[in-house]
Amino acid sequence: MKRGIIAGAIQRRRVTITLVIFLLIFGFVRYIQLPKQESPDISVPYAMVYCVYPGASPDDIETMVTKRIEDEVSALEGIDKLTSQSKNSVAVIVIKLKESVSDQEIDETWSELRWRMTDLQADLPEFALPIEVNTDLISTAGMLISLSSTHYTYEEMEIYADQVKEALTAIDGVSRFEITGKQQEELQILVDFKKMNQYNLSYDQLSKLIVASNLAIPSGVIEDEYGKIQVSATGMYSELDEIANTIVYGSPDSGAIVRLKDIAEVKFVPASSSYKVKDDGVPTLLLTGYFESGKNVITIGDTVDATIEELKSNLPEDLRFDTIVYQPNDVETAVNEFMVNLILGILLVILVVLLGMGPRNAIIVSLAIPLSIALTFLGMDGLGLKIHEISIASLIIALGMLVDNAIVVSDAIQLRIDAGLDRLSSCVDGVKEVAVPILTSTLTTIAAYAPFLLLNNTAGKYMHALPLVVMMALIASYGIALLVTPTFAYLFFKPSHARFKKSRVRDFYGRLLDRAMKHRGRTLALVLVAAIAIGSLALFLTMSVFPFKDTDLLYVDIYSEVDGDLARTEVVSDQAVSIMKAFDEVGKVSQVIGDGFPKFATTLSPPIRSSDYSQVVLRYSLEASKNFEDQQALVNGLQRKLDQELVGGQAFVRQLQLAEPRVYSVSVKLIGDDLSELARSAKDVQEILTKIPGSIEVGNNAVNRIYEYYLNVDTDRAAALGIIKYDIQNEMNLALRGRDVSVFRQEGRESNIRLASTMETLDDLENLAVYSQMTGNKILLKQIADVELKSELPIIRHEDRKRIVSVYANAAKGYDPISIENQLEAELNKRDWNGIAFSYDGERESVSRYFGDLVPLGLLSLALVYLILLVQFNSFLQPAIIMATVPLSLIGSILGLTIFRQPLSFTALLGMVSLMGIVVNNAIVLINFINFERAQGHNVQKACREAVNKRIRPILLSTTTTVIGLIPLAVGGSNLFQPMSIALIFGLMIATVLTLIVIPVVYSLMEERKEWRIMSKKSESM
């Protein structure tokens, strides 16, 4: 370190102080302007392919649609998982790409997916509708706003909703708004099939006739002396009466005509394909808003709030306007909570420094905190990072370390001032003495965090801000310690009073070290035994990847037993809502029937649109609850009540998760070809899992068979009568399912014209008159076909193109899901399962995957730390001695997690790995001063004692500040960071306490043995 840089900062202190002030102002102005959100953006690359084939059974869908789509999709590069559902009339395929694919590769893959599906369409059955491809499953809604009323029709509410949409979309920062829940009307032509049977007329002819009567074909132009004049002819329906009076049949004998109204009823009805939204049981329109990326949603939210209040004043009072999900409020609450923890941590750190150094020195040292944070905010702005729970928690983690360098620098300066040196020399020489050691300490900490940037999975993307923010803060603190701290020390440091030179802690450690140095072998043996004993506690820690999100929102997935009946699904959903509303803790409840809510959390998997599916979102409060102590207890209580009382379907209460979407912590997939055998085996596996202690919410997704009528056509007889299979299938499809045949336009609105039939019973079906296009005659269906009652599975699931059934469970509080899954696997391995294979996909597999990714990064961190130490000390031995602090920190972390009953989570392990670069800092300072004392002529043991005596205050003070800074995160932080902060706190405390004893003992043993070997070689050479 050149003397001129430090001296220049001191001598030009007015410039330095001005820069410090500007730095503070600009840094915190950037904080205000930085984009703010609740959680990091993680874009798990999903796509959904959806294809409807009306009237096809699940078996036919699987064979003729699903497998063909899967064959095409499997040719795409970078697929991680391919899942599908084949249901009555519909195939749904979900594609998940590998986490390592780049954004460019994702775009290229989705483009290829679209053109492959376009090409495939020609190979699908004739009546399969166009394949739908949805690759926008990443966008997360920032606002879910309900507009509801019991006094207005959907059409009237839609007018108001459009006004709201127009006003909110105009706000800067709102990218788009969508209105869902509209109950579209369709123009239904309900044919009385008995009346139509009286005429030589088919449904197919009727549909073609309506299409032909509702066309607008350009007529052309006529040219005269005045030029060309356009000729137009009325061809489109404009009134209901026109449709009803359409002539559909004329008798060739009598000449009598039959109009559409003679055989059908023409009227507007709610569209059969619509799905419903309700808010506290009231029919609702859902307004879904999306914020622009990179904007501050809190400030945008203020504008949205003001606009909404203005809109409310202009809307009717009996029109209810509520928010279901509102990201600005959630973000503001989350950011404020973390900022409170950050400010509390700052105050606690300053208090510790005050107690340890005195007010004058403490204030100057503490300047490193706001300055480092301000520089970090500027760095975040440059790197495009946002303010969210991860970035703020990262600042809290770094908080205590921000003063470490300043403490060491100020202590070195203070020692020289106390020795009577002039202030400039004290400041310059003090910084020069410690510049390299604190640089090494800073680099080792950075080396511990830097490899985490290579973590290219969902967890790594979610935690990406943590290593970046910590590294930026540490680099900032190093620069401030070298330039700002000595500048202010020059202005304000004075010789310290005698009371600051005495220390009971120093005296205690001196006596303890003397005893340890006399019994070095016994001391190391005692530490080793304690380490093994405490380390064995790790075997009893539960393991998890990410906890559930700490929020007041739950969602519930509801499935009706009857597919294809939206009205029945609505009944089941309403019943589930009534059951949950009976809980005092449950507040606002919103529901969607026939689909899920638009994605409102980054970790939510995309819902699959289906008439047997409903999703409920509810808010709850446990503040006054006497029955439930936490979110998990409430979830268990709701689930038990639903299991007991819900009739006609199933409901599953879900919690929002962090980073990775997961519903069940124990999961096993059964893979095989025989669906019946899979279903039977799934029940057996479920029974085994139920008997394992700690298993709750045990179930499987094998479905019971349902019955359907199967038509056996006598093809020979049908052919003799001029009937082909197409005639039969087409007429049945039109009569039983109906079909959109055209569009009716009136007053600027469009409605589908849907041809339907009154046919309902088996007798009706058998008496369906099928028209022969070959002979022009009609034949009753029962004359050419028999109807048989058969059973079938309503849904067939695939994963990676293989048939699967899943068995799942969660672990009760206090039980380890990994242990449960291990026991399950052991039990399953005892039996022969007739060719069925098992694939496990629970918490155990997530732990194995994510923790496995951390192991090589931890080894890389260890190697980088050792390399840095090797460069500084130019010795193989001394870095190895310093590295002895690493296992000391690990046993401290294990002890802390055990005491506070915290899981060994992904963040806890992340904290333990990062400790490698933190705990060595104290050993670096200690070894550096031992070497310095030896250079002054002291023997090894004397040098060790002197180093501990002189450096104990900055070592204990820097550790205490780091620990104290983490306390708000450990006590009032989120479930995500509590295990990490506890692992860091206990790892640091135990490592520091033992470092001051173990490092001198190991150092003295190694160096004395080294000196003995040197002396032996010298004596041998003589």
N, C-alpha and C positions, 0 to 999 in steps of 0.2 A: 504493500500500500504506500503510495507516494505521499510524502509529508505535505506537498503542495496542495493537493486536493482538499485535504481536511483543513489545513491552515487557511486556504483560500475561502472555504465555506465559513470559517470562523471570522476571518478578517473582513469579509464582505457579508457580515451577518445581517445587515439591513436587507440586502437582496435575498438572502436565505430565508429570513422571516417573512418577507413579502411573498416569496414563492410558496412558502408553507400555507399562508392565508389563502392565496389563490387556489392552491391544490385542494384545500378543504372545501372552498366554495364550489369549485367546478365538480369535484367528486360527488358531493351530495346533491348538486343540481342534476347531475346525470342519474343519480339514484331515483330522483323524482320522475325523470323522463324515461327511465328504463321500462321496457314491457314487463308487466306483472301478470302472473298466472299462478294457479294453485299448485300444479304439478308440472314436471317437464313434459314436453311433447315426445311421445314415443310412437313411432309409426310401424306397427307390426303389419307387414304387407299381406293383406287378405283380398280375395276377390270372390264373388258369388255368381254362379251361373244358375239360371232359373228357367225351366222349360215346362210348359203346360201341354199335356196331351189329353184332351177332354175324354172322360169315360174309360180311360185305360186303368187296369188294375195295377197294384204295386208290382206284381210279377212282370206284367207287360212293360211297365215303366222301367223297371230295372233292366230288362233285356233289350228293349227297343230304343230307350232314351239314355238312361243313366250310364250304362256300360259304354255306349258309343261316345258320349261326352267324355267320360273318364279316359278312354283310349286316346282321344285327341289331346286332352289336357296333360296327360302323363308325359307327352313328348316335349313339354315346356322345360326349359332349363331352370334349375334352382328351386324346385319344389321341395318343401319340407314335409308337408302333410296334405293329403287329399281325402276329404270326407264327403259323404253324400247321404241323402235320404231319398228313397223311392217311396212315394205315397200315392194314394188314389189320385190319378190325373196329373200328378206333378212330380218333377225331379228337381232336387236342389243339391248343387255341388258347391262345396266351399274349398277354395285353394289357399293354402298358406305357404308363402315363400320362406326361404331360409333367412335367418336374421342378418346374415353377413352380406346379403345382396345390396348393391348400391342403388341410389335413387334412379340413376340412368338405366340400370338393368331392370328395375321394377317397371319403369315406363315401357321399355322394349318388350318385356314379357307380357304385359297387359295388352299391348298393341297386337302382339302375335296371338294372344288368346282370342281377341275380338275377330280377327280375320279367320282363325281356325273355326270358330263357332259359325261364322257366316258361311264358310264352305261346307260345314257339316249339315247345315239346315236341309240341304237337298237329300241327304241320306236318312233323315228322320221320317217317321210315318207321315202320310199326307196331311192328316188333320192335326198334327202337332203345331202348336202356335210358335211364332218366332222366338228364338232363344234370347233371353235377356241376360246381359252381362253387366254386373255392377262392380266396379273397381274403386269406387269412392266410399270405402268402408273405414277410412282413417279420420275423416272430418268429424270433429266433435262439436256438438251444439253448445253454444254458450248461454242460450236462453230457451227455456220451455215455458211459454206463457199460455194460460188457458183463458178462453173467452166462452162463458157459459151463461145460460138463462133458461128458466122454465116458461118464459112468456113469449119467446121469439122462435120462429122457425129457423131451420138451418140456413135457408136462403137469406133471411133477414140478418142473421148473425154473420153470414159471409160478407155482406155489404160492409158491416162495421169492421170485420177482420181485415178486409182489403184496405180500409182507411188506416188502421193501425199499422199494417204491413208497409204501406206507402210512406207513412211518417217515420217509422223506425229505420227503414232501408236507406232513407236519405241522410241518416247520421253518419258522419265521417268515422270510419273504424268498423262499421257493420257491413259485412260483405254481402250477405243475402238473408232473406226471410222466406220461409215456406209455411203454407197453411195446410194442415192435414186434419183429417176427421170430417171433411166435407161429406155430407150424405148426398151423393150425386143421384139425380133422378134419371130414370130411363123410361122410354116409351115402350110399354109392354103390350104385345099382341098375344093375348092368352086365348089359344085355340081350344074350343070344345071338341075333343077328338071324336066323340060319338057323332056329333053333327057332321064333322068333316068326313067321317067314314061313309056318309051317305052319298058322297060325290066322288067322282073319279079324279081325285086331287090328292097330291102328296105334300108332305111338309117341305120337301126339297123344291117342288114346283112353286109352293107358296113363297118360300124365301127368295127364289129367283124373281118371282113376279114383283115382290115388294122392291127389290133392288132395281129392277127395270123401270118401275113406276116412280123412282126417286132419283133420277139422274139429271145432270145438267151437262148436255153435250153442245159444244159450240156449233151454231148453225151455219155460220159463214157470213158473206157479205153480198150485197147487190150493188151493181155499179150503174148509175144513170148519168144524166147530163150534169148533175150537181156533184158527182163524185161517188165515192164508195160509202155505203151505209151498212152498218152492222145489223144482222138479223138475229134476234133472240127468241127463244120459245120457252114457255113455262114448262119446267120439267120436274122441279123439286116440290115435295110436300111443304105446304105452309100452314095448314090447319089440321086439327085432329079429324075433323069431318071428312077431309079429303082422303085420309088414310082409311077411315072406317067405311067409306063408300067405294073403295077400290073394288072393281069387278074382278073376282077371282075364278069364276067358273060360269060357263054358259052351256045349257043343255043342247046337244045337237038335235034332239028330237022335238022338244017343245019350244026351244028358243028362250026359255026362262034363264034369267041371270042370277047369280049368287054374288052378293057383295061380302066384303070382309066382315062387316058387322053382323052378318047372318050366322057366321060360324065362330066368331071370336069377339072378345072384349078388348077395346083399345083404351088404354089409360096410362097416366104417369104413376110410377111406383118407385120406392127407393131402390137404387141399383143393387143387384144381388152381390156384386163384387166389392161393395164398400165395406170398410171397417169402421169401428166406432171408437170414440174417445169420450171418457167421462171424468168429471172432476167432482169428487165427493158425491158421486151418484147422479150428477146432473149432466145431460148431454152437452158436449163441449166441442169447440174448435180449438185445435192446438196450433199455436204460432211458434215456429222453431227458428231461432236466430243464430247466425254464425258471425264471429268476430274475425276481422282481418288479422292474419299472422303478423307478429312483430309489433303489435300495438299494445298500449297500456289499457287493459280491460276495465280497470278501476275508474279511470277518468272517462272512458267511453260510457261506462255504466252510469256515471253521474248525469251525462247528457240523456241517456236512455230513461233514467228515472224522471228527469224533468219533463221529457216528452210524454212519458206515460201519464204523469200527473195532469198534464195539460189535456191529453186525450180523454182522460176520465171525466174531466169537467164538461166535455162536449158529448160524451156518450150517455145514453139513458141510465138512470140510477139503478134500474133493475137488471142491468147487464153486468155480470160479475167478471172481474178482470183480476186474475191471480197469477203468481209465478210458481211453477212447479220446481224448476231448476233455474237458478240465476247465478251465473258464474261470477259476475262482479262482486256480489256479496260474499260468496264463498272464498274468492281470492283475497278480498280485503280482510276477512276474518283470519284466514290462514297466515297471510303476510304479517298482519298486526300481531298475531300470537308469537310468531317467530321473531319479529322485531322486538317485542317485549322481552323475550328470552335473551336476545342479543344485547339489548340495553342493560338488562339485569346482570348479564355476564360481564359487561364492561365495567359496571359499577363495582361488582364483587372483585374483579381483578384489580381495579384501582385501589380498593380498600386493602387488599392483601399487600400490594406494593407499598401503600402508605404505612402499614404496620411493619413491613420489613425494611424499609429504607428511610423513613422519615418523610415529612410532607414535601420538602423542596425537591429532593431527588425523585420522589414518587411521581410528582406532577410532570417532571421532565421525561421520565421513563414512560409514563402513561400517554404522553403525546403520540407515541408510536402506534397506539390503537386507532384513534380516528384518522390519522394520516395514512396508515396502511389500508384501512377500510376504504377511504376515499380513493386511493390509488387503485384498489381492487375494483371499485365500481367503474372507474375509467377503463380498466382492462377488460371488464365484462362487456362494456359497451363496444370496445374494439373487436372482441371475439364473437359478438352477437349473442351473448348469454343473457338470460332473462332472470328477473327476480321471482323465485318460487321457493318452495319448502327445501329443496335440495341445496340451492345456492346460499340461502340464508343459514341453513344448518351448517354448511361448510364454513361460513364465516365464524359461527359459534365454535366449531371444532378448532379453527385456527386461532381463535381469540387469545387464549392464554399463551400461545407460542409467539404472538406478535410482540410481546414485551421481552421475550427471552434474550434476544440479541441486544436490546437496549439495556437490559439489566446487567449483562456481562460487560458491555462497554462502559456503562456508568460506574460499575464497581471497580473496573480497572482505572478509570480516571480518578475516582474518589480515593483509591489507595495511594496514588501519587500526590494528590493534593494533601492528604493526611501526612505524607512523608515530607512535606515542605517544599515540593517543587512548584514552580510558577504555573499558572493556570493554562497557558497556551501549550507549554511542553507537556503538562499532565494530560491535556485533552488529546494532543497529537500522538504522543508516545503511547498513551493508554489504548487508543484505537489501533495503532500499528501492532501492538502486542497481541491483541485478541482478534484482529481482522481475519487472519487465516483460520483460527479455530472456529469462529462463529460462521465463517463461510462454509467450512466443512460440515458443521452442524446443520446449516441451512440446506446444503446440498444433499446430505444424507436423508433429511426429511423429505425433500423433493423427490429423491430417488425412491423412497418408499411409496410415494403416491403416483409418480409418473407412469409406471407400468399399467395402472388401472385404465389409462387412456386406450390401451390395446384390447380392452374387454369389449368384444364386438358382438354382444348378445343383448337381449332385451334388458337385462339387469344393468349391463354396462352402459347402454344408451340412457336408461333412466337415471343412473348415478353419474353421468358424464361430467356434470358441472362440479362435482365434489373435488376431484383431483385438480382441475383447472383453477378453481377458486382458492383452494388451499395453497397451491404453488404460487399463484400471483400474490397472495397476501404475504407469504413468507419472503418472496423476493423483494416486495415493497418494504417489509420490516427490516430487511438487511440493509437496503440503501438508506433508510431513515436512521438506523443505528449508527451508520458510518458518518453521515453528514449532518443530520438534524440534531441528534442527541448530543454530540460534542459541542455543537454551536450553542445550545441552550445551557449545557453544563458549564461552558466557559463563562456565561453570563451570571449563573446563579449558584453553582456549587461552592460550598465552603468546607473548611475542615470539620469533620464530624466530631460530636461530643463523645466523651469517654463511655457513656451509657450504651452507645451503639457498638462499641468495641467488645463488650462483654456479651456472652451468649451462653445460656444454660444448655441449649441444644448442642452447641459446639463442644462444650465440656462433656456432655453425655456421650456424644459420638466419639470424642477423643478417648474416653475410658473404654467404650465398647470396642473401638478399633485396637487399642492396646491389648485387650484380652484376646481378640480374634487373631492378632498377629503372633501372639504367644502360642496359640493353639490352632495353627492354620489348617492342618489336616482335619482336625475335629470340626472346625467351622465349616469347611467345604462339605464334609460328610453330612453334617446336620442340614445344610442347605439342600443337598442332593436328596436326602430322605424326605424333607418337606416338599420339595418340588415333585417328587414321584407321588407322594400322598395326595397333594392338591391336584396334580395333573390327572390322577385317576378319577377325579370327580367329573371330568369331561365325558366319561362313559355314561353318566347319568343325566347329562343335559339333553333336553329335547332339541331337535334340529328343525329349522324351517327356513324358507327362502325369504318371503316377504309376508308381513302381517296384513290383516284387513285394514282398510282405511278408517281412520278415526273421524267419523262424520255422523250426522243425525239423519241419514237417508238410508233406506233399505229398498230393495226391489224384489218382486215376487214373480216367478214364472209359473203360469197356470196352464194346464193342459186338460182339455175336455176328453172324455172317453169316446165321444162321437165326432168323427172327422167329417168335414163338409157341411156342418150345421153351425153357422155363426150365431144363430139365436140361442142354441143350446150352450155354446161357449160363453155367451153373455150371461146366461143364468148361473153357470158355474162360477164365473168371475165375480158377479155380484154377490154370490153366496160367500165366497172367500173374503171379499171386502167387508161384509157384515161381520164375519167371525173376527177379523183383525180389528175392526173399529170398536169391538167390545173391550179391548185393552185400553186402559186409561192413558197409557204411555203413547199410544198411536194418535197422531194428529191428522194432518191433511193427507188424503188418499186420492191418487189419480190412476186411471186405468185406460189401457188400449185393448180393444178386442179385435182379434184377427191379425195382429201384428205386434211388434214391440215398439217402445218409444224410440225416436231417433237417438242415435248414440250420444249420450250425455256425459260419459266419462271415458278417458283415454284407454282404460283397461277393459272396457266392456266388449265382449264378443258380439259380432253382428247378429241380430235376431233373424229368425227364419220366418217369413210371412206364411201364415197358415190359418185356416178357418177354425182349427181346434186349439189355437194358442191365444193367450192373453197375458199382458204384462201389467203389473201394478207397481207404482212408485209411492212410497209413503215416508212421511217425516215423523220423527218420534222425539220424545224428551224423557230423560231419566232423572231429571232434577228432583222431582217430588215422588219418584217411584219407591215403593216399599217392597216390590216383588223382584226387581231385577237390578243387579249391581252393575252390570255393564252390557255392552251391545250384544255380546255373544249369548248372554243369559236370556235377553229379550228374543233373539233369533230362535233359540231353542224352545222358548215358551210359545212363540207364534207357530213354529213348525209342529210342535206336539198338538196344539189346538186344531190346526188345519188337518192334520192326519186323523184326528179323532172325529171331526165334525163335517168335513167337506164331503159331499156326495156328488157322484157323477164326474169326478175328475181328480187330478192331483195338483198340489201347489207346493212350490219349493221356495223358501225364503232365502234370499241371497244377500251377501254383504259386498260392498265395493272393495276391490283389491288394489294393491299398489304394484305397479310395474308389469306383473304377469297375471292374466285372467285365469282363475282356477276356481271351480265350484266345489269339488270334493278333494279332501286331502288323502283319501285312500281310493284307488281306482285300479281295476283290472279289466282288460278287454278279453273276451272269449272270441276266438277266430276259428271259423269252420264254414263248411258248405251247407250243411243241413240246418235250416232255420229252426225246425222243431227240436232237434237235438241241442242246438244252442240255447233255446228257451228253457228246456228242462235242466240243462247243466247250470244255467244262470241262477235258477232257483236253488240248486244244491250249493253253489258257491255262496249265495246270499245267506243261506242257513249257517254255513261254516263261519262266515264273517260276523254274523249276528252273535255267535257264541263267544267271540273274542272280546275280552274285557276292554271297555273304553270305546267300542264301536257304537256310533249313534247315526241316525238318519240313514240306515242301511237300505239299499234298494237296488233295482236293476231296471234297465230300459227295454227289456224284452216285453213285448206287448201280447195281449191275449188275441186269439184269432177272432175275427168277425165273420159274419155270414153274408154272402152275396148270391144273387141269382145268376146262374150261368146258363147261357143259351146254347143248346146243342142243335145245330142246323142240319137238317137232312138235305145235303147239298144236291143229291141226285133229284129228289122231288122238287126242290126249289128251282133247279135248272130246267126241269121239264115244264115248269110253270112260268119260265122266263124271268126268274128272280135271281139276281147275283148278290154276293155277300156285301158288296158296296151298298146296294139298295137297302138291305136290312140294317147295317151298321149306321148308315147315314140317317135313316128315318128314326131309329132308336135314339141316336144322339140328339137330334132335333126335338123329339117328343119328350125325352126324359130330362135332358140338361138344358135345353134351350140354346139359342145362339144369337149373337149380335149380327144383324143382317144389313143394317144401313144406319144412317144418321139423320136425325130430324133437327132442322135449324129454325129457330123462331126467336125474334127480338134479340138477336145477337148471342143467343145461347144455343149450345149444342147438346143433344141427348141421343144416346144410342137407341136404336130401334131393336128391341129384342123379341124374337119369336119364341114363344113358350107354349106349353100344353097343359091341359087339366089332368093329364094322365098321372095316377098316383098308385094304384093297386096292381097286384099281380094279374088280376083278371083283366084290368085295363090293358096291361102289356100284351097279354095273350091275344086280345082282340084288336091289336094295332093292325090296321090295314096297310100293307106294304105295296107300293105302286111299282109295277114293272115297266122299266123304260123300254123294254124290248117289245112287249105285247100291248102296253097301255092299259092293262087290267090291274086290279088291286086284289091282293091275297091276304087273308088273315094270318097273322104270325103263327098262331097255333096249328095251322095247316102244314107248315113247313119246318117247325122247330119245337123242341121240348125244352121246358124250363126246369133247371135243377138247382137245388139249394146246396151251396158249397161253402166251406170256410176258407179264409185266407188271412194272412198277417197284414194289418193295415199299414205297416211301415217296414222297410228293409234298409238297414244301415250298412254303409261301407266305410272302411278306412283303408287308404292306400289300395283300393280296388278289391278288398276282401270283405266278405260279410262278417260283421261283428255284433256282439251284444256286450254291454258294459255292466259291471257290478261295482257299486260305489258305496262309500260311507265317509263320515267325518269322525274325528276323534273328540271325545268328551274332554272337558277342561281337566288338565292335569295328566292327560294321556298323550303318548307320543305316536303320531300317525305312522312314522317310519317303523316303529316296533310292531304296530298292528299289521302293517303290510308285510313285514318279515314273517310274522306268525302265519298270516294267510298263505303266503307262498310256501312255507314249510308244510302246511296242511294239504294244500293242493298237490304238492309233489308226492304225497303218499298214495294217490289214487290214479287209476287209469281213466282217462277222459275220452276214450273212443276217438282219438285223432284230433281233438280240439286243442288248439294252441292257446297260450296265455301271453298277454303283453301288459306290463304294468305301467301305469301312467299317473302316479300319485305324487305326493310331496317327496317321497323317497327319490324318485327319478329326477325331480327338479333340483333337489339338494345335490344329488350326484353330478348333475350336469353343470350347475352353476358353481358349486364348490370345487368341482374338478377343474373348471376354468381358472379359478383363483390360485390353485396350487402352483402352476408354472409361473404365474405372475409374482407370487410370493417369493419363489426361488430367484426370479429375476431381480426383484427388489433387494433381496439378500446379497446377491452378487454385486449389484451396483453399489450398495452401501459399503461392502468390503473393498471394492475397487477404489472408491473415494478415500477410504481410510488408508489404504495401501499407498496411495499417492501422497497423502499428507505425512504419514509417519515413516515412509520408506522402510517398512519392516513388515515381515509376514506375521511375526509373533504378536506385536501390539494390537493390530486390528483384530486378530483372533481373540485377544483378551477382551477387547471392547465388545465384540459380538457375543460375549458371555451374558450380556445384559438382556439379549433377546429372549432366551427361555425364561428368564426371571419375569419378564413382562407377561409372557404367555400364561404362566401359572397364576399371576395376579388377575389377569382377565378371567380365567376359568373360575377362580375363587369368587370374583364379583358377580359373575353371571349365576353362580350357584346360590350365593347368599340372597340375591334379589329375585331368584326363580325366573330368570330371563332365558329365552331360547338362544341357542347358538345359531343365530340368523345370518343371512347374507351380509347385512351391515355390521353385525358383531364380528364376523370373520374378517371383513374389510378393515375394521378398526384394529384387530389383532395383527393383521399383516402390516398396516401402516405404522403400528408401534415400533416395528423394526428400525425405522428411520428416526423415530422420536427419542426412544429410550437411550440410544447410543450417544445422544448429544451430551448428556451428563458425563458419561464415561470418557468422551472425547476431551471435554474440559479438564476432567480429573487427570487423565493420562498426560495431557499436554503440560499441566503444572507439575506433575511428578517428574517428567523429563526436565522441566525447567529447574526444579529443585536439585535434581541430580547434577545438572550442569553447573550449579552453584557450589558443588563439592560435597553434598550430603550423600550418605549411603542410601541404599534402596529403601530400607524400612523407615528411616528418618524422612526421606523424600515423600514417602506415601503419607506419613502422618502430617507433614507440613502442608501437603497439597489438600488433604481433606480439611485441615484446620482453616486454610485460607479460602477454599472454594465452596465450603459447605453452605454459606449464605446464598450466593447466587444460584447454586444447584437446587437447594430446597425452595428458594423463592420462585425460580422459573417453573419448577414442577408444581408448586402450589398454585401459581397463577393459571397454569394450563388446566389443572384439576378443577379449580374454582370456576373457571370460565365454562366448563362443561356441565356444571351442576344444574343450571336451568334446563338444559337439554335432557338431562337424566331424570329430573323430577317432573318437569312440566312439558317435556317434549312429546313428540308423536311416538306411536308404537314403532315406527320405522327406525328412529334414531335412539330410542331408549337403550336397547341392548348394546348399540355401538358406543354410546357415551359411557355406559357402565364398564364395558370392556376396556375403554381407554383410561378411565379414571383409576380403576384398580390395577391395571397393568402398569400405569405410570407410578402409582404410589408404591406398590410392592417393589418394582424395579429400582426406583430411586433409593428407597430405604436399604435395599440389599446391595445396590451398586456401591454405596459409600463404604461398605464392608468387604464385599466379595471382590471387587476390582482391585483394591490395594492388596488383598491377600493373594489373589491369583497372580497379579503383577509381580509381587515380591518373590513368590515361589519361582515363577518362570525366569525372571531376570537373575535371581541368585543362582539358579541352576545353569543359566547361560554363562554367567561369570565364572562359575565353578568349572565348566567345560573349557572355557578359554584359559583359565589358570592351569588346568590339568594339561592342556596341549602345550602351554609355555614350559611347564615343568618337565614334560616329556622331551621337548626339543632341547632343553638345557642338559 
